[in-house]
Amino acid sequence: MESEKKIFEMLETKTSMTKYWLPLTWATNIINRARKELRIHNDHMVQTILLEMSDMRGRLGSLIGYDNVNIPIVYTQVPRSSSPRINLFIY
């Protein structure tokens, strides 16, 4: 665990790209090792776990995509009314 943290920190200094996928890669290697050591009893179980992890990786990638979208502050463009409430519009 400590060596993984060092690897992650080393990558932080070398690149500014996202590294959300790195722990998933480590988990995939652990799953493959568990199958070779017969801790996971059949290939169907491995395939199911890996498909779920692939789905998770895709969803994390989508989430990173949303992180880069700037939402404009529109409420400053709304005409002021006498009421104290603020209306927020998101396009």
TORBA-720712 format. One record per atom (N, C-alpha, C): residue number from 1; atom name; x, y, z. Coordinates in nm, 4 decimals. Each point is the difference from the previous one (the first is absolute). Layout:
N
NODE NUM CA X Y Z
...
! end
This chain:
91
NODE 1 N 0.0824 -0.1186 0.0000
NODE 1 CA -0.0824 0.1186 0.0000
NODE 1 C 0.0871 0.1253 0.0000
NODE 2 N 0.1058 -0.0016 0.0766
NODE 2 CA 0.0891 0.1158 0.0061
NODE 2 C 0.0721 0.0200 -0.1337
NODE 3 N 0.0375 -0.1117 -0.0668
NODE 3 CA 0.0671 0.0137 -0.1296
NODE 3 C -0.0948 0.0566 -0.1054
NODE 4 N -0.1280 -0.0369 0.0083
NODE 4 CA -0.0982 0.0538 -0.0937
NODE 4 C -0.0157 0.1497 0.0199
NODE 5 N 0.0016 0.0421 0.1252
NODE 5 CA -0.0101 0.1431 0.0289
NODE 5 C 0.1205 0.0742 -0.0575
NODE 6 N 0.1188 -0.0590 0.0107
NODE 6 CA 0.1205 0.0631 -0.0554
NODE 6 C -0.0090 0.0107 -0.1517
NODE 7 N -0.0499 -0.1052 -0.0644
NODE 7 CA -0.0152 0.0028 -0.1458
NODE 7 C -0.0977 0.1099 -0.0401
NODE 8 N -0.1119 0.0085 0.0723
NODE 8 CA -0.1006 0.1007 -0.0305
NODE 8 C 0.0576 0.1409 0.0179
NODE 9 N 0.0751 0.0222 0.1089
NODE 9 CA 0.0598 0.1312 0.0243
NODE 9 C 0.1065 0.0327 -0.1038
NODE 10 N 0.0755 -0.1005 -0.0443
NODE 10 CA 0.1014 0.0207 -0.1018
NODE 10 C -0.0654 0.0453 -0.1308
NODE 11 N -0.1127 -0.0623 -0.0347
NODE 11 CA -0.0711 0.0401 -0.1214
NODE 11 C -0.0570 0.1403 0.0128
NODE 12 N -0.0375 0.0392 0.1217
NODE 12 CA -0.0514 0.1358 0.0216
NODE 12 C 0.1040 0.1045 -0.0389
NODE 13 N 0.1262 -0.0284 0.0284
NODE 13 CA 0.1052 0.0972 -0.0306
NODE 13 C 0.0387 -0.0024 -0.1472
NODE 14 N -0.0212 -0.1129 -0.0681
NODE 14 CA 0.0438 -0.0122 -0.1392
NODE 14 C -0.1024 0.0462 -0.1023
NODE 15 N -0.1287 -0.0091 0.0334
NODE 15 CA -0.1028 0.0349 -0.0977
NODE 15 C -0.1185 0.0655 0.0690
NODE 16 N -0.0689 0.0831 -0.0752
NODE 16 CA -0.1196 0.0646 0.0545
NODE 16 C -0.1280 -0.0724 -0.0449
NODE 17 N 0.0148 -0.1081 -0.0749
NODE 17 CA -0.1165 -0.0748 -0.0472
NODE 17 C -0.0680 -0.0713 0.1169
NODE 18 N -0.1275 -0.0314 -0.0181
NODE 18 CA -0.0734 -0.0700 0.1044
NODE 18 C 0.0526 -0.1420 0.0164
NODE 19 N -0.0067 -0.0488 0.1213
NODE 19 CA 0.0512 -0.1333 0.0308
NODE 19 C -0.1057 -0.0872 0.0659
NODE 20 N -0.1277 0.0263 -0.0309
NODE 20 CA -0.1085 -0.0755 0.0615
NODE 20 C 0.0060 -0.1478 -0.0369
NODE 21 N 0.0603 -0.0327 -0.1116
NODE 21 CA 0.0030 -0.1351 -0.0528
NODE 21 C 0.1058 -0.0887 0.0662
NODE 22 N 0.0989 0.0611 0.0651
NODE 22 CA 0.1122 -0.0771 0.0534
NODE 22 C -0.0420 -0.1030 0.1047
NODE 23 N -0.0799 0.0351 0.1015
NODE 23 CA -0.0437 -0.1038 0.0945
NODE 23 C -0.0822 -0.1104 -0.0652
NODE 24 N -0.0746 0.0332 -0.1054
NODE 24 CA -0.0752 -0.1033 -0.0706
NODE 24 C 0.0937 -0.0971 -0.0714
NODE 25 N 0.1105 0.0503 -0.0503
NODE 25 CA 0.1000 -0.0860 -0.0627
NODE 25 C 0.0610 -0.0934 0.1031
NODE 26 N 0.0308 0.0531 0.1169
NODE 26 CA 0.0535 -0.0845 0.1077
NODE 26 C -0.1012 -0.1070 0.0400
NODE 27 N -0.1265 0.0379 0.0089
NODE 27 CA -0.1046 -0.0957 0.0374
NODE 27 C -0.0128 -0.1102 -0.1057
NODE 28 N 0.0116 0.0369 -0.1263
NODE 28 CA -0.0052 -0.0993 -0.1074
NODE 28 C 0.1144 -0.0998 0.0135
NODE 29 N 0.1184 0.0485 0.0306
NODE 29 CA 0.1142 -0.0900 0.0190
NODE 29 C -0.0216 -0.0936 0.1188
NODE 30 N -0.0601 0.0508 0.1072
NODE 30 CA -0.0290 -0.0837 0.1165
NODE 30 C -0.1017 -0.1082 -0.0348
NODE 31 N -0.1016 0.0356 -0.0785
NODE 31 CA -0.1008 -0.0978 -0.0416
NODE 31 C 0.0631 -0.1095 -0.0852
NODE 32 N 0.0854 0.0380 -0.0927
NODE 32 CA 0.0669 -0.0992 -0.0849
NODE 32 C 0.0915 -0.0905 0.0822
NODE 33 N 0.0685 0.0561 0.0962
NODE 33 CA 0.0864 -0.0802 0.0878
NODE 33 C -0.0842 -0.0957 0.0852
NODE 34 N -0.1136 0.0485 0.0482
NODE 34 CA -0.0888 -0.0852 0.0800
NODE 34 C -0.0506 -0.1182 -0.0822
NODE 35 N -0.0266 0.0203 -0.1278
NODE 35 CA -0.0441 -0.1103 -0.0864
NODE 35 C 0.1114 -0.1015 -0.0188
NODE 36 N 0.1214 0.0473 -0.0221
NODE 36 CA 0.1133 -0.0920 -0.0162
NODE 36 C 0.0267 -0.0805 0.1261
NODE 37 N -0.0245 0.0605 0.1159
NODE 37 CA 0.0201 -0.0683 0.1284
NODE 37 C -0.1230 -0.0795 0.0423
NODE 38 N -0.1001 -0.0084 -0.0869
NODE 38 CA -0.1247 -0.0733 0.0226
NODE 38 C -0.0809 0.0532 0.1179
NODE 39 N 0.0160 0.1267 0.0313
NODE 39 CA -0.0838 0.0627 0.1022
NODE 39 C -0.1359 0.0376 -0.0594
NODE 40 N -0.0011 0.0255 -0.1302
NODE 40 CA -0.1254 0.0157 -0.0745
NODE 40 C -0.0138 -0.1277 -0.0818
NODE 41 N -0.1135 -0.0676 0.0137
NODE 41 CA -0.0101 -0.1380 -0.0460
NODE 41 C -0.0274 -0.0203 -0.1484
NODE 42 N -0.0556 0.1001 -0.0688
NODE 42 CA -0.0215 -0.0221 -0.1426
NODE 42 C 0.0134 0.1309 -0.0783
NODE 43 N 0.0162 -0.0162 -0.1298
NODE 43 CA 0.0223 0.1151 -0.0875
NODE 43 C -0.1228 0.0894 -0.0124
NODE 44 N -0.1179 -0.0575 0.0155
NODE 44 CA -0.1218 0.0811 -0.0083
NODE 44 C -0.0030 0.1039 0.1117
NODE 45 N 0.0423 -0.0372 0.1191
NODE 45 CA 0.0049 0.0957 0.1107
NODE 45 C 0.0988 0.1125 -0.0300
NODE 46 N 0.1138 -0.0359 -0.0545
NODE 46 CA 0.1017 0.1000 -0.0348
NODE 46 C -0.0559 0.0955 -0.1052
NODE 47 N -0.0643 -0.0563 -0.1016
NODE 47 CA -0.0557 0.0816 -0.1064
NODE 47 C -0.1060 0.0959 0.0545
NODE 48 N -0.0846 -0.0481 0.0895
NODE 48 CA -0.1042 0.0846 0.0579
NODE 48 C 0.0607 0.1148 0.0790
NODE 49 N 0.0998 -0.0287 0.0818
NODE 49 CA 0.0655 0.1042 0.0790
NODE 49 C 0.0680 0.1013 -0.0905
NODE 50 N 0.0712 -0.0477 -0.1012
NODE 50 CA 0.0707 0.0900 -0.0907
NODE 50 C -0.0963 0.0866 -0.0810
NODE 51 N -0.1148 -0.0545 -0.0390
NODE 51 CA -0.0996 0.0797 -0.0720
NODE 51 C -0.0555 0.1105 0.0900
NODE 52 N -0.0248 -0.0312 0.1260
NODE 52 CA -0.0474 0.1022 0.0933
NODE 52 C 0.1052 0.1089 0.0206
NODE 53 N 0.1260 -0.0411 0.0080
NODE 53 CA 0.1067 0.0986 0.0168
NODE 53 C 0.0151 0.0856 -0.1253
NODE 54 N -0.0184 -0.0599 -0.1162
NODE 54 CA 0.0062 0.0760 -0.1240
NODE 54 C -0.1130 0.1026 -0.0058
NODE 55 N -0.1178 -0.0405 0.0444
NODE 55 CA -0.1135 0.0920 0.0054
NODE 55 C 0.0298 0.1151 0.0968
NODE 56 N 0.0585 -0.0330 0.1140
NODE 56 CA 0.0351 0.1034 0.0976
NODE 56 C 0.1025 0.0975 -0.0576
NODE 57 N 0.0974 -0.0529 -0.0725
NODE 57 CA 0.1011 0.0871 -0.0609
NODE 57 C -0.0622 0.0954 -0.1013
NODE 58 N -0.0937 -0.0508 -0.0783
NODE 58 CA -0.0690 0.0856 -0.0960
NODE 58 C -0.0804 0.1097 0.0674
NODE 59 N -0.0670 -0.0363 0.1093
NODE 59 CA -0.0782 0.0997 0.0724
NODE 59 C 0.0903 0.1045 0.0653
NODE 60 N 0.1143 -0.0427 0.0511
NODE 60 CA 0.0937 0.0965 0.0567
NODE 60 C 0.0520 0.0944 -0.1079
NODE 61 N 0.0242 -0.0536 -0.1192
NODE 61 CA 0.0434 0.0842 -0.1109
NODE 61 C -0.1053 0.1035 -0.0358
NODE 62 N -0.1270 -0.0408 0.0021
NODE 62 CA -0.1080 0.0957 -0.0262
NODE 62 C -0.0041 0.1077 0.1067
NODE 63 N 0.0204 -0.0414 0.1236
NODE 63 CA -0.0014 0.0963 0.1095
NODE 63 C 0.1129 0.1014 -0.0150
NODE 64 N 0.1170 -0.0457 -0.0425
NODE 64 CA 0.1122 0.0908 -0.0244
NODE 64 C -0.0366 0.0975 -0.1115
NODE 65 N -0.0726 -0.0485 -0.1016
NODE 65 CA -0.0442 0.0879 -0.1081
NODE 65 C -0.0902 0.1107 0.0493
NODE 66 N -0.0885 -0.0298 0.0930
NODE 66 CA -0.0876 0.1024 0.0560
NODE 66 C 0.0773 0.0986 0.0864
NODE 67 N 0.1098 -0.0449 0.0569
NODE 67 CA 0.0801 0.0872 0.0856
NODE 67 C 0.0607 0.1153 -0.0803
NODE 68 N 0.0220 -0.0212 -0.1273
NODE 68 CA 0.0626 0.1022 -0.0841
NODE 68 C -0.0987 0.0974 -0.0620
NODE 69 N -0.1291 -0.0160 0.0277
NODE 69 CA -0.1016 0.0875 -0.0569
NODE 69 C -0.0253 0.1151 0.0958
NODE 70 N 0.0165 0.1202 -0.0496
NODE 70 CA -0.0278 0.1176 0.0817
NODE 70 C -0.1455 0.0389 -0.0152
NODE 71 N -0.0665 0.0211 0.1118
NODE 71 CA -0.1388 0.0449 -0.0022
NODE 71 C 0.0005 0.1502 0.0227
NODE 72 N -0.0499 0.0749 -0.0971
NODE 72 CA 0.0026 0.1461 0.0154
NODE 72 C -0.0930 0.0466 0.1117
NODE 73 N 0.0375 0.1047 0.0637
NODE 73 CA -0.0840 0.0578 0.1032
NODE 73 C -0.1006 0.0902 -0.0702
NODE 74 N -0.1214 -0.0476 -0.0125
NODE 74 CA -0.1015 0.0689 -0.0763
NODE 74 C -0.0800 0.0955 0.0879
NODE 75 N -0.0060 -0.0258 0.1272
NODE 75 CA -0.0872 0.0810 0.0833
NODE 75 C 0.0403 0.1465 0.0021
NODE 76 N 0.1227 0.0302 -0.0360
NODE 76 CA 0.0396 0.1412 -0.0068
NODE 76 C -0.0604 0.0679 -0.1222
NODE 77 N -0.0472 -0.0796 -0.0976
NODE 77 CA -0.0582 0.0553 -0.1207
NODE 77 C -0.1520 0.0133 0.0094
NODE 78 N -0.0608 -0.0514 0.1064
NODE 78 CA -0.1440 0.0061 0.0184
NODE 78 C -0.0359 0.1378 0.0551
NODE 79 N -0.1013 0.0649 -0.0566
NODE 79 CA -0.0391 0.1320 0.0524
NODE 79 C -0.0388 -0.0096 0.1470
NODE 80 N 0.0407 0.0965 0.0752
NODE 80 CA -0.0291 0.0000 0.1429
NODE 80 C -0.1465 0.0362 0.0224
NODE 81 N -0.0606 -0.0706 0.0922
NODE 81 CA -0.1388 0.0274 0.0355
NODE 81 C -0.0050 0.0487 0.1437
NODE 82 N -0.1164 0.0325 0.0450
NODE 82 CA -0.0121 0.0496 0.1361
NODE 82 C 0.0078 -0.1128 0.1022
NODE 83 N -0.0171 -0.1249 -0.0454
NODE 83 CA 0.0081 -0.1108 0.0956
NODE 83 C 0.1465 -0.0366 0.0239
NODE 84 N 0.0335 -0.0460 0.1203
NODE 84 CA 0.1394 -0.0294 0.0335
NODE 84 C 0.0502 -0.1345 -0.0506
NODE 85 N -0.0826 -0.0815 -0.0641
NODE 85 CA 0.0461 -0.1316 -0.0440
NODE 85 C 0.0842 0.0116 -0.1272
NODE 86 N 0.0841 -0.0975 -0.0201
NODE 86 CA 0.0872 -0.0043 -0.1181
NODE 86 C -0.0396 -0.1208 -0.0827
NODE 87 N -0.0187 0.0185 -0.1282
NODE 87 CA -0.0306 -0.1085 -0.0912
NODE 87 C 0.1275 -0.0421 -0.0703
NODE 88 N 0.0278 -0.1302 0.0009
NODE 88 CA 0.1194 -0.0522 -0.0647
NODE 88 C -0.0439 -0.0847 -0.1189
NODE 89 N 0.0477 0.0365 -0.1174
NODE 89 CA -0.0316 -0.0735 -0.1212
NODE 89 C 0.1270 -0.0681 -0.0487
NODE 90 N -0.0127 -0.1271 -0.0346
NODE 90 CA 0.1138 -0.0754 -0.0533
NODE 90 C -0.0383 -0.0451 -0.1406
NODE 91 N 0.0861 0.0316 -0.0964
NODE 91 CA -0.0310 -0.0417 -0.1358
NODE 91 C 0.0512 -0.1411 -0.0174
! end
